[in-house]
Amino acid sequence: MAWIQTVDETEATGIVKEEYDAAVARAGRLYNIVRLFSVRPNSMRAFVELYKVVMHDPESPLTRAQREMIATVVSKVNHCHY
């Protein structure tokens, strides 16, 4: 498995701290997919905004459950372990 440098929660400042705190508020914990963007704060913010639109847009023709199922299948096909 690859090792990718990330910003630890205890060292996060600025945009990274804001996004870490928001992620914990949303999901109850900080998932690695969010951490992956921590060394590029502007990319992190853009990723989180895209995620929120894709997964939480009330105007989507798909239900939240359908979107989660698609994400699960894609992760399985990609051999993603989280």
PDB file of N, CA, C and O in Angstrom:
ATOM      1  N   MET A   1       0.839  -1.183   0.000  1.00  0.00           N
ATOM      2  CA  MET A   1       0.000   0.000   0.000  1.00  0.00           C
ATOM      3  C   MET A   1       0.884   1.246   0.000  1.00  0.00           C
ATOM      4  O   MET A   1       1.916   1.276   0.670  1.00  0.00           O
ATOM      5  N   ALA A   2       0.495   2.236  -0.722  1.00  0.00           N
ATOM      6  CA  ALA A   2       1.261   3.476  -0.841  1.00  0.00           C
ATOM      7  C   ALA A   2       1.181   4.286   0.456  1.00  0.00           C
ATOM      8  O   ALA A   2       0.200   4.212   1.196  1.00  0.00           O
ATOM      9  N   TRP A   3       2.225   5.051   0.705  1.00  0.00           N
ATOM     10  CA  TRP A   3       2.242   5.962   1.840  1.00  0.00           C
ATOM     11  C   TRP A   3       2.178   7.375   1.291  1.00  0.00           C
ATOM     12  O   TRP A   3       2.958   7.749   0.415  1.00  0.00           O
ATOM     13  N   ILE A   4       1.259   8.143   1.802  1.00  0.00           N
ATOM     14  CA  ILE A   4       1.077   9.514   1.344  1.00  0.00           C
ATOM     15  C   ILE A   4       1.156  10.433   2.562  1.00  0.00           C
ATOM     16  O   ILE A   4       0.484  10.205   3.568  1.00  0.00           O
ATOM     17  N   GLN A   5       1.982  11.472   2.457  1.00  0.00           N
ATOM     18  CA  GLN A   5       2.112  12.433   3.544  1.00  0.00           C
ATOM     19  C   GLN A   5       0.803  13.195   3.709  1.00  0.00           C
ATOM     20  O   GLN A   5       0.198  13.623   2.727  1.00  0.00           O
ATOM     21  N   THR A   6       0.372  13.362   4.953  1.00  0.00           N
ATOM     22  CA  THR A   6      -0.819  14.144   5.255  1.00  0.00           C
ATOM     23  C   THR A   6      -0.523  15.033   6.461  1.00  0.00           C
ATOM     24  O   THR A   6       0.466  14.833   7.165  1.00  0.00           O
ATOM     25  N   VAL A   7      -1.377  15.996   6.684  1.00  0.00           N
ATOM     26  CA  VAL A   7      -1.265  16.877   7.847  1.00  0.00           C
ATOM     27  C   VAL A   7      -2.025  16.216   8.999  1.00  0.00           C
ATOM     28  O   VAL A   7      -3.208  15.898   8.870  1.00  0.00           O
ATOM     29  N   ASP A   8      -1.343  16.014  10.112  1.00  0.00           N
ATOM     30  CA  ASP A   8      -1.969  15.428  11.295  1.00  0.00           C
ATOM     31  C   ASP A   8      -3.023  16.388  11.842  1.00  0.00           C
ATOM     32  O   ASP A   8      -2.900  17.606  11.719  1.00  0.00           O
ATOM     33  N   GLU A   9      -4.052  15.815  12.443  1.00  0.00           N
ATOM     34  CA  GLU A   9      -5.128  16.642  13.010  1.00  0.00           C
ATOM     35  C   GLU A   9      -4.614  17.642  14.038  1.00  0.00           C
ATOM     36  O   GLU A   9      -5.132  18.755  14.129  1.00  0.00           O
ATOM     37  N   THR A  10      -3.608  17.263  14.807  1.00  0.00           N
ATOM     38  CA  THR A  10      -3.089  18.143  15.856  1.00  0.00           C
ATOM     39  C   THR A  10      -2.267  19.298  15.293  1.00  0.00           C
ATOM     40  O   THR A  10      -2.002  20.272  15.997  1.00  0.00           O
ATOM     41  N   GLU A  11      -1.860  19.192  14.019  1.00  0.00           N
ATOM     42  CA  GLU A  11      -1.037  20.226  13.391  1.00  0.00           C
ATOM     43  C   GLU A  11      -1.796  21.038  12.346  1.00  0.00           C
ATOM     44  O   GLU A  11      -1.231  21.933  11.718  1.00  0.00           O
ATOM     45  N   ALA A  12      -3.061  20.727  12.166  1.00  0.00           N
ATOM     46  CA  ALA A  12      -3.853  21.395  11.126  1.00  0.00           C
ATOM     47  C   ALA A  12      -4.147  22.844  11.503  1.00  0.00           C
ATOM     48  O   ALA A  12      -4.468  23.153  12.650  1.00  0.00           O
ATOM     49  N   THR A  13      -4.028  23.731  10.498  1.00  0.00           N
ATOM     50  CA  THR A  13      -4.350  25.143  10.667  1.00  0.00           C
ATOM     51  C   THR A  13      -5.104  25.605   9.427  1.00  0.00           C
ATOM     52  O   THR A  13      -5.139  24.902   8.417  1.00  0.00           O
ATOM     53  N   GLY A  14      -5.700  26.770   9.505  1.00  0.00           N
ATOM     54  CA  GLY A  14      -6.339  27.389   8.355  1.00  0.00           C
ATOM     55  C   GLY A  14      -7.400  26.511   7.705  1.00  0.00           C
ATOM     56  O   GLY A  14      -8.234  25.909   8.382  1.00  0.00           O
ATOM     57  N   ILE A  15      -7.350  26.451   6.366  1.00  0.00           N
ATOM     58  CA  ILE A  15      -8.334  25.696   5.594  1.00  0.00           C
ATOM     59  C   ILE A  15      -8.352  24.227   6.020  1.00  0.00           C
ATOM     60  O   ILE A  15      -9.421  23.628   6.135  1.00  0.00           O
ATOM     61  N   VAL A  16      -7.191  23.658   6.251  1.00  0.00           N
ATOM     62  CA  VAL A  16      -7.131  22.236   6.613  1.00  0.00           C
ATOM     63  C   VAL A  16      -7.860  21.999   7.932  1.00  0.00           C
ATOM     64  O   VAL A  16      -8.638  21.050   8.037  1.00  0.00           O
ATOM     65  N   LYS A  17      -7.628  22.831   8.931  1.00  0.00           N
ATOM     66  CA  LYS A  17      -8.322  22.680  10.212  1.00  0.00           C
ATOM     67  C   LYS A  17      -9.821  22.868  10.036  1.00  0.00           C
ATOM     68  O   LYS A  17     -10.611  22.117  10.607  1.00  0.00           O
ATOM     69  N   GLU A  18     -10.216  23.860   9.254  1.00  0.00           N
ATOM     70  CA  GLU A  18     -11.642  24.088   9.012  1.00  0.00           C
ATOM     71  C   GLU A  18     -12.285  22.858   8.369  1.00  0.00           C
ATOM     72  O   GLU A  18     -13.361  22.427   8.785  1.00  0.00           O
ATOM     73  N   GLU A  19     -11.629  22.300   7.364  1.00  0.00           N
ATOM     74  CA  GLU A  19     -12.185  21.137   6.668  1.00  0.00           C
ATOM     75  C   GLU A  19     -12.157  19.887   7.544  1.00  0.00           C
ATOM     76  O   GLU A  19     -13.095  19.092   7.503  1.00  0.00           O
ATOM     77  N   TYR A  20     -11.107  19.701   8.328  1.00  0.00           N
ATOM     78  CA  TYR A  20     -11.059  18.584   9.265  1.00  0.00           C
ATOM     79  C   TYR A  20     -12.216  18.689  10.260  1.00  0.00           C
ATOM     80  O   TYR A  20     -12.932  17.714  10.487  1.00  0.00           O
ATOM     81  N   ASP A  21     -12.398  19.871  10.851  1.00  0.00           N
ATOM     82  CA  ASP A  21     -13.470  20.061  11.832  1.00  0.00           C
ATOM     83  C   ASP A  21     -14.843  19.829  11.199  1.00  0.00           C
ATOM     84  O   ASP A  21     -15.714  19.207  11.807  1.00  0.00           O
ATOM     85  N   ALA A  22     -15.031  20.329   9.986  1.00  0.00           N
ATOM     86  CA  ALA A  22     -16.309  20.143   9.291  1.00  0.00           C
ATOM     87  C   ALA A  22     -16.540  18.667   8.972  1.00  0.00           C
ATOM     88  O   ALA A  22     -17.666  18.180   9.076  1.00  0.00           O
ATOM     89  N   ALA A  23     -15.486  17.954   8.587  1.00  0.00           N
ATOM     90  CA  ALA A  23     -15.615  16.527   8.277  1.00  0.00           C
ATOM     91  C   ALA A  23     -16.032  15.738   9.513  1.00  0.00           C
ATOM     92  O   ALA A  23     -16.885  14.854   9.433  1.00  0.00           O
ATOM     93  N   VAL A  24     -15.429  16.059  10.657  1.00  0.00           N
ATOM     94  CA  VAL A  24     -15.789  15.379  11.902  1.00  0.00           C
ATOM     95  C   VAL A  24     -17.233  15.708  12.275  1.00  0.00           C
ATOM     96  O   VAL A  24     -17.967  14.833  12.734  1.00  0.00           O
ATOM     97  N   ALA A  25     -17.644  16.949  12.083  1.00  0.00           N
ATOM     98  CA  ALA A  25     -19.022  17.336  12.389  1.00  0.00           C
ATOM     99  C   ALA A  25     -20.011  16.591  11.483  1.00  0.00           C
ATOM    100  O   ALA A  25     -21.091  16.201  11.929  1.00  0.00           O
ATOM    101  N   ARG A  26     -19.639  16.394  10.208  1.00  0.00           N
ATOM    102  CA  ARG A  26     -20.504  15.699   9.246  1.00  0.00           C
ATOM    103  C   ARG A  26     -20.586  14.208   9.505  1.00  0.00           C
ATOM    104  O   ARG A  26     -21.671  13.626   9.501  1.00  0.00           O
ATOM    105  N   ALA A  27     -19.431  13.590   9.732  1.00  0.00           N
ATOM    106  CA  ALA A  27     -19.364  12.122   9.738  1.00  0.00           C
ATOM    107  C   ALA A  27     -19.002  11.516  11.090  1.00  0.00           C
ATOM    108  O   ALA A  27     -19.025  10.296  11.248  1.00  0.00           O
ATOM    109  N   GLY A  28     -18.670  12.358  12.061  1.00  0.00           N
ATOM    110  CA  GLY A  28     -18.305  11.831  13.364  1.00  0.00           C
ATOM    111  C   GLY A  28     -16.854  11.407  13.482  1.00  0.00           C
ATOM    112  O   GLY A  28     -16.400  11.023  14.561  1.00  0.00           O
ATOM    113  N   ARG A  29     -16.124  11.473  12.376  1.00  0.00           N
ATOM    114  CA  ARG A  29     -14.698  11.140  12.362  1.00  0.00           C
ATOM    115  C   ARG A  29     -14.070  11.699  11.099  1.00  0.00           C
ATOM    116  O   ARG A  29     -14.768  12.162  10.197  1.00  0.00           O
ATOM    117  N   LEU A  30     -12.756  11.653  11.044  1.00  0.00           N
ATOM    118  CA  LEU A  30     -12.023  12.157   9.891  1.00  0.00           C
ATOM    119  C   LEU A  30     -11.575  10.973   9.037  1.00  0.00           C
ATOM    120  O   LEU A  30     -10.709  10.201   9.450  1.00  0.00           O
ATOM    121  N   TYR A  31     -12.149  10.831   7.873  1.00  0.00           N
ATOM    122  CA  TYR A  31     -11.802   9.719   6.982  1.00  0.00           C
ATOM    123  C   TYR A  31     -10.542  10.036   6.187  1.00  0.00           C
ATOM    124  O   TYR A  31     -10.241  11.196   5.908  1.00  0.00           O
ATOM    125  N   ASN A  32      -9.820   8.996   5.833  1.00  0.00           N
ATOM    126  CA  ASN A  32      -8.551   9.158   5.115  1.00  0.00           C
ATOM    127  C   ASN A  32      -8.710   9.879   3.783  1.00  0.00           C
ATOM    128  O   ASN A  32      -7.799  10.593   3.364  1.00  0.00           O
ATOM    129  N   ILE A  33      -9.835   9.710   3.115  1.00  0.00           N
ATOM    130  CA  ILE A  33     -10.029  10.376   1.821  1.00  0.00           C
ATOM    131  C   ILE A  33      -9.924  11.891   1.983  1.00  0.00           C
ATOM    132  O   ILE A  33      -9.449  12.575   1.077  1.00  0.00           O
ATOM    133  N   VAL A  34     -10.357  12.415   3.112  1.00  0.00           N
ATOM    134  CA  VAL A  34     -10.235  13.856   3.376  1.00  0.00           C
ATOM    135  C   VAL A  34      -8.781  14.200   3.695  1.00  0.00           C
ATOM    136  O   VAL A  34      -8.259  15.206   3.213  1.00  0.00           O
ATOM    137  N   ARG A  35      -8.141  13.381   4.493  1.00  0.00           N
ATOM    138  CA  ARG A  35      -6.737  13.612   4.855  1.00  0.00           C
ATOM    139  C   ARG A  35      -5.823  13.683   3.633  1.00  0.00           C
ATOM    140  O   ARG A  35      -4.845  14.430   3.627  1.00  0.00           O
ATOM    141  N   LEU A  36      -6.146  12.902   2.599  1.00  0.00           N
ATOM    142  CA  LEU A  36      -5.285  12.841   1.414  1.00  0.00           C
ATOM    143  C   LEU A  36      -5.056  14.204   0.774  1.00  0.00           C
ATOM    144  O   LEU A  36      -4.019  14.439   0.154  1.00  0.00           O
ATOM    145  N   PHE A  37      -6.010  15.084   0.925  1.00  0.00           N
ATOM    146  CA  PHE A  37      -5.896  16.402   0.301  1.00  0.00           C
ATOM    147  C   PHE A  37      -5.253  17.441   1.209  1.00  0.00           C
ATOM    148  O   PHE A  37      -5.105  18.595   0.807  1.00  0.00           O
ATOM    149  N   SER A  38      -4.869  17.063   2.413  1.00  0.00           N
ATOM    150  CA  SER A  38      -4.450  18.040   3.410  1.00  0.00           C
ATOM    151  C   SER A  38      -3.189  18.821   3.060  1.00  0.00           C
ATOM    152  O   SER A  38      -3.014  19.933   3.557  1.00  0.00           O
ATOM    153  N   VAL A  39      -2.315  18.287   2.234  1.00  0.00           N
ATOM    154  CA  VAL A  39      -1.117  19.043   1.863  1.00  0.00           C
ATOM    155  C   VAL A  39      -1.396  20.035   0.735  1.00  0.00           C
ATOM    156  O   VAL A  39      -0.526  20.828   0.375  1.00  0.00           O
ATOM    157  N   ARG A  40      -2.602  19.992   0.178  1.00  0.00           N
ATOM    158  CA  ARG A  40      -3.035  20.943  -0.861  1.00  0.00           C
ATOM    159  C   ARG A  40      -4.383  21.533  -0.438  1.00  0.00           C
ATOM    160  O   ARG A  40      -5.418  21.128  -0.967  1.00  0.00           O
ATOM    161  N   PRO A  41      -4.391  22.481   0.504  1.00  0.00           N
ATOM    162  CA  PRO A  41      -5.639  22.988   1.086  1.00  0.00           C
ATOM    163  C   PRO A  41      -6.675  23.467   0.071  1.00  0.00           C
ATOM    164  O   PRO A  41      -7.864  23.202   0.254  1.00  0.00           O
ATOM    165  N   ASN A  42      -6.266  24.161  -0.990  1.00  0.00           N
ATOM    166  CA  ASN A  42      -7.252  24.628  -1.968  1.00  0.00           C
ATOM    167  C   ASN A  42      -7.891  23.461  -2.705  1.00  0.00           C
ATOM    168  O   ASN A  42      -9.088  23.483  -2.993  1.00  0.00           O
ATOM    169  N   SER A  43      -7.103  22.451  -3.009  1.00  0.00           N
ATOM    170  CA  SER A  43      -7.651  21.241  -3.630  1.00  0.00           C
ATOM    171  C   SER A  43      -8.576  20.522  -2.656  1.00  0.00           C
ATOM    172  O   SER A  43      -9.605  19.973  -3.051  1.00  0.00           O
ATOM    173  N   MET A  44      -8.204  20.531  -1.391  1.00  0.00           N
ATOM    174  CA  MET A  44      -9.031  19.908  -0.364  1.00  0.00           C
ATOM    175  C   MET A  44     -10.407  20.549  -0.322  1.00  0.00           C
ATOM    176  O   MET A  44     -11.428  19.862  -0.326  1.00  0.00           O
ATOM    177  N   ARG A  45     -10.421  21.863  -0.281  1.00  0.00           N
ATOM    178  CA  ARG A  45     -11.699  22.579  -0.227  1.00  0.00           C
ATOM    179  C   ARG A  45     -12.547  22.284  -1.467  1.00  0.00           C
ATOM    180  O   ARG A  45     -13.754  22.068  -1.358  1.00  0.00           O
ATOM    181  N   ALA A  46     -11.920  22.275  -2.635  1.00  0.00           N
ATOM    182  CA  ALA A  46     -12.651  21.988  -3.876  1.00  0.00           C
ATOM    183  C   ALA A  46     -13.189  20.553  -3.870  1.00  0.00           C
ATOM    184  O   ALA A  46     -14.323  20.321  -4.289  1.00  0.00           O
ATOM    185  N   PHE A  47     -12.387  19.588  -3.397  1.00  0.00           N
ATOM    186  CA  PHE A  47     -12.835  18.198  -3.319  1.00  0.00           C
ATOM    187  C   PHE A  47     -14.045  18.074  -2.407  1.00  0.00           C
ATOM    188  O   PHE A  47     -15.025  17.418  -2.760  1.00  0.00           O
ATOM    189  N   VAL A  48     -13.984  18.699  -1.241  1.00  0.00           N
ATOM    190  CA  VAL A  48     -15.083  18.608  -0.282  1.00  0.00           C
ATOM    191  C   VAL A  48     -16.353  19.220  -0.867  1.00  0.00           C
ATOM    192  O   VAL A  48     -17.441  18.668  -0.703  1.00  0.00           O
ATOM    193  N   GLU A  49     -16.220  20.346  -1.540  1.00  0.00           N
ATOM    194  CA  GLU A  49     -17.393  20.971  -2.163  1.00  0.00           C
ATOM    195  C   GLU A  49     -17.990  20.066  -3.243  1.00  0.00           C
ATOM    196  O   GLU A  49     -19.210  19.919  -3.326  1.00  0.00           O
ATOM    197  N   LEU A  50     -17.140  19.464  -4.064  1.00  0.00           N
ATOM    198  CA  LEU A  50     -17.629  18.540  -5.088  1.00  0.00           C
ATOM    199  C   LEU A  50     -18.324  17.354  -4.441  1.00  0.00           C
ATOM    200  O   LEU A  50     -19.405  16.958  -4.877  1.00  0.00           O
ATOM    201  N   TYR A  51     -17.723  16.783  -3.410  1.00  0.00           N
ATOM    202  CA  TYR A  51     -18.320  15.655  -2.695  1.00  0.00           C
ATOM    203  C   TYR A  51     -19.716  16.020  -2.188  1.00  0.00           C
ATOM    204  O   TYR A  51     -20.661  15.248  -2.348  1.00  0.00           O
ATOM    205  N   LYS A  52     -19.838  17.199  -1.578  1.00  0.00           N
ATOM    206  CA  LYS A  52     -21.139  17.600  -1.024  1.00  0.00           C
ATOM    207  C   LYS A  52     -22.193  17.729  -2.116  1.00  0.00           C
ATOM    208  O   LYS A  52     -23.346  17.351  -1.909  1.00  0.00           O
ATOM    209  N   VAL A  53     -21.811  18.256  -3.269  1.00  0.00           N
ATOM    210  CA  VAL A  53     -22.765  18.379  -4.372  1.00  0.00           C
ATOM    211  C   VAL A  53     -23.162  16.995  -4.902  1.00  0.00           C
ATOM    212  O   VAL A  53     -24.343  16.717  -5.110  1.00  0.00           O
ATOM    213  N   VAL A  54     -22.174  16.145  -5.115  1.00  0.00           N
ATOM    214  CA  VAL A  54     -22.448  14.821  -5.667  1.00  0.00           C
ATOM    215  C   VAL A  54     -23.286  13.978  -4.708  1.00  0.00           C
ATOM    216  O   VAL A  54     -24.233  13.317  -5.132  1.00  0.00           O
ATOM    217  N   MET A  55     -22.947  13.998  -3.433  1.00  0.00           N
ATOM    218  CA  MET A  55     -23.598  13.097  -2.478  1.00  0.00           C
ATOM    219  C   MET A  55     -24.808  13.690  -1.747  1.00  0.00           C
ATOM    220  O   MET A  55     -25.644  12.942  -1.241  1.00  0.00           O
ATOM    221  N   HIS A  56     -24.911  15.004  -1.687  1.00  0.00           N
ATOM    222  CA  HIS A  56     -25.965  15.600  -0.863  1.00  0.00           C
ATOM    223  C   HIS A  56     -26.909  16.536  -1.622  1.00  0.00           C
ATOM    224  O   HIS A  56     -27.762  17.165  -0.996  1.00  0.00           O
ATOM    225  N   ASP A  57     -26.789  16.648  -2.923  1.00  0.00           N
ATOM    226  CA  ASP A  57     -27.629  17.561  -3.688  1.00  0.00           C
ATOM    227  C   ASP A  57     -29.083  17.082  -3.674  1.00  0.00           C
ATOM    228  O   ASP A  57     -29.374  16.007  -4.199  1.00  0.00           O
ATOM    229  N   PRO A  58     -29.994  17.851  -3.087  1.00  0.00           N
ATOM    230  CA  PRO A  58     -31.398  17.425  -3.026  1.00  0.00           C
ATOM    231  C   PRO A  58     -32.074  17.362  -4.402  1.00  0.00           C
ATOM    232  O   PRO A  58     -33.140  16.760  -4.534  1.00  0.00           O
ATOM    233  N   GLU A  59     -31.477  17.967  -5.411  1.00  0.00           N
ATOM    234  CA  GLU A  59     -32.070  17.941  -6.748  1.00  0.00           C
ATOM    235  C   GLU A  59     -31.602  16.753  -7.588  1.00  0.00           C
ATOM    236  O   GLU A  59     -32.010  16.619  -8.742  1.00  0.00           O
ATOM    237  N   SER A  60     -30.762  15.900  -7.033  1.00  0.00           N
ATOM    238  CA  SER A  60     -30.266  14.732  -7.763  1.00  0.00           C
ATOM    239  C   SER A  60     -31.424  13.776  -8.037  1.00  0.00           C
ATOM    240  O   SER A  60     -32.299  13.605  -7.188  1.00  0.00           O
ATOM    241  N   PRO A  61     -31.436  13.151  -9.221  1.00  0.00           N
ATOM    242  CA  PRO A  61     -32.476  12.153  -9.504  1.00  0.00           C
ATOM    243  C   PRO A  61     -32.249  10.846  -8.734  1.00  0.00           C
ATOM    244  O   PRO A  61     -33.142  10.001  -8.679  1.00  0.00           O
ATOM    245  N   LEU A  62     -31.077  10.676  -8.146  1.00  0.00           N
ATOM    246  CA  LEU A  62     -30.781   9.482  -7.364  1.00  0.00           C
ATOM    247  C   LEU A  62     -30.994   9.755  -5.883  1.00  0.00           C
ATOM    248  O   LEU A  62     -30.777  10.870  -5.410  1.00  0.00           O
ATOM    249  N   THR A  63     -31.422   8.727  -5.157  1.00  0.00           N
ATOM    250  CA  THR A  63     -31.541   8.874  -3.707  1.00  0.00           C
ATOM    251  C   THR A  63     -30.158   8.836  -3.085  1.00  0.00           C
ATOM    252  O   THR A  63     -29.191   8.425  -3.727  1.00  0.00           O
ATOM    253  N   ARG A  64     -30.067   9.259  -1.853  1.00  0.00           N
ATOM    254  CA  ARG A  64     -28.789   9.200  -1.142  1.00  0.00           C
ATOM    255  C   ARG A  64     -28.321   7.751  -1.050  1.00  0.00           C
ATOM    256  O   ARG A  64     -27.133   7.470  -1.209  1.00  0.00           O
ATOM    257  N   ALA A  65     -29.249   6.833  -0.794  1.00  0.00           N
ATOM    258  CA  ALA A  65     -28.894   5.410  -0.696  1.00  0.00           C
ATOM    259  C   ALA A  65     -28.324   4.904  -2.018  1.00  0.00           C
ATOM    260  O   ALA A  65     -27.350   4.151  -2.025  1.00  0.00           O
ATOM    261  N   GLN A  66     -28.917   5.305  -3.124  1.00  0.00           N
ATOM    262  CA  GLN A  66     -28.407   4.885  -4.435  1.00  0.00           C
ATOM    263  C   GLN A  66     -27.002   5.427  -4.671  1.00  0.00           C
ATOM    264  O   GLN A  66     -26.134   4.711  -5.172  1.00  0.00           O
ATOM    265  N   ARG A  67     -26.777   6.675  -4.315  1.00  0.00           N
ATOM    266  CA  ARG A  67     -25.446   7.270  -4.489  1.00  0.00           C
ATOM    267  C   ARG A  67     -24.404   6.559  -3.625  1.00  0.00           C
ATOM    268  O   ARG A  67     -23.276   6.336  -4.065  1.00  0.00           O
ATOM    269  N   GLU A  68     -24.782   6.206  -2.398  1.00  0.00           N
ATOM    270  CA  GLU A  68     -23.869   5.474  -1.510  1.00  0.00           C
ATOM    271  C   GLU A  68     -23.574   4.080  -2.066  1.00  0.00           C
ATOM    272  O   GLU A  68     -22.442   3.604  -1.992  1.00  0.00           O
ATOM    273  N   MET A  69     -24.601   3.429  -2.624  1.00  0.00           N
ATOM    274  CA  MET A  69     -24.379   2.105  -3.205  1.00  0.00           C
ATOM    275  C   MET A  69     -23.440   2.172  -4.396  1.00  0.00           C
ATOM    276  O   MET A  69     -22.573   1.312  -4.550  1.00  0.00           O
ATOM    277  N   ILE A  70     -23.600   3.180  -5.237  1.00  0.00           N
ATOM    278  CA  ILE A  70     -22.694   3.363  -6.382  1.00  0.00           C
ATOM    279  C   ILE A  70     -21.275   3.578  -5.884  1.00  0.00           C
ATOM    280  O   ILE A  70     -20.339   2.974  -6.409  1.00  0.00           O
ATOM    281  N   ALA A  71     -21.098   4.426  -4.882  1.00  0.00           N
ATOM    282  CA  ALA A  71     -19.768   4.687  -4.327  1.00  0.00           C
ATOM    283  C   ALA A  71     -19.161   3.408  -3.753  1.00  0.00           C
ATOM    284  O   ALA A  71     -17.961   3.178  -3.898  1.00  0.00           O
ATOM    285  N   THR A  72     -19.966   2.581  -3.110  1.00  0.00           N
ATOM    286  CA  THR A  72     -19.481   1.326  -2.542  1.00  0.00           C
ATOM    287  C   THR A  72     -19.017   0.370  -3.632  1.00  0.00           C
ATOM    288  O   THR A  72     -17.954  -0.239  -3.512  1.00  0.00           O
ATOM    289  N   VAL A  73     -19.802   0.235  -4.688  1.00  0.00           N
ATOM    290  CA  VAL A  73     -19.435  -0.661  -5.789  1.00  0.00           C
ATOM    291  C   VAL A  73     -18.161  -0.172  -6.482  1.00  0.00           C
ATOM    292  O   VAL A  73     -17.281  -0.972  -6.799  1.00  0.00           O
ATOM    293  N   VAL A  74     -18.062   1.134  -6.714  1.00  0.00           N
ATOM    294  CA  VAL A  74     -16.865   1.684  -7.357  1.00  0.00           C
ATOM    295  C   VAL A  74     -15.640   1.430  -6.476  1.00  0.00           C
ATOM    296  O   VAL A  74     -14.579   1.066  -6.984  1.00  0.00           O
ATOM    297  N   SER A  75     -15.779   1.615  -5.180  1.00  0.00           N
ATOM    298  CA  SER A  75     -14.657   1.358  -4.270  1.00  0.00           C
ATOM    299  C   SER A  75     -14.253  -0.105  -4.311  1.00  0.00           C
ATOM    300  O   SER A  75     -13.062  -0.415  -4.307  1.00  0.00           O
ATOM    301  N   LYS A  76     -15.216  -1.001  -4.351  1.00  0.00           N
ATOM    302  CA  LYS A  76     -14.914  -2.436  -4.413  1.00  0.00           C
ATOM    303  C   LYS A  76     -14.199  -2.778  -5.719  1.00  0.00           C
ATOM    304  O   LYS A  76     -13.200  -3.497  -5.710  1.00  0.00           O
ATOM    305  N   VAL A  77     -14.700  -2.272  -6.830  1.00  0.00           N
ATOM    306  CA  VAL A  77     -14.071  -2.527  -8.134  1.00  0.00           C
ATOM    307  C   VAL A  77     -12.642  -2.003  -8.158  1.00  0.00           C
ATOM    308  O   VAL A  77     -11.763  -2.615  -8.765  1.00  0.00           O
ATOM    309  N   ASN A  78     -12.410  -0.871  -7.497  1.00  0.00           N
ATOM    310  CA  ASN A  78     -11.085  -0.261  -7.439  1.00  0.00           C
ATOM    311  C   ASN A  78     -10.197  -0.851  -6.336  1.00  0.00           C
ATOM    312  O   ASN A  78      -9.083  -0.379  -6.106  1.00  0.00           O
ATOM    313  N   HIS A  79     -10.697  -1.877  -5.667  1.00  0.00           N
ATOM    314  CA  HIS A  79      -9.965  -2.525  -4.571  1.00  0.00           C
ATOM    315  C   HIS A  79      -9.624  -1.550  -3.452  1.00  0.00           C
ATOM    316  O   HIS A  79      -8.557  -1.638  -2.844  1.00  0.00           O
ATOM    317  N   CYS A  80     -10.523  -0.636  -3.189  1.00  0.00           N
ATOM    318  CA  CYS A  80     -10.353   0.329  -2.108  1.00  0.00           C
ATOM    319  C   CYS A  80     -10.762  -0.353  -0.797  1.00  0.00           C
ATOM    320  O   CYS A  80     -11.828  -0.965  -0.725  1.00  0.00           O
ATOM    321  N   HIS A  81      -9.934  -0.251   0.220  1.00  0.00           N
ATOM    322  CA  HIS A  81     -10.172  -0.978   1.462  1.00  0.00           C
ATOM    323  C   HIS A  81     -10.819  -0.134   2.567  1.00  0.00           C
ATOM    324  O   HIS A  81     -10.877  -0.577   3.714  1.00  0.00           O
ATOM    325  N   TYR A  82     -11.292   1.040   2.255  1.00  0.00           N
ATOM    326  CA  TYR A  82     -11.970   1.814   3.286  1.00  0.00           C
ATOM    327  C   TYR A  82     -13.288   2.340   2.779  1.00  0.00           C
ATOM    328  O   TYR A  82     -14.005   3.020   3.513  1.00  0.00           O
TER     329      TYR A  82
END
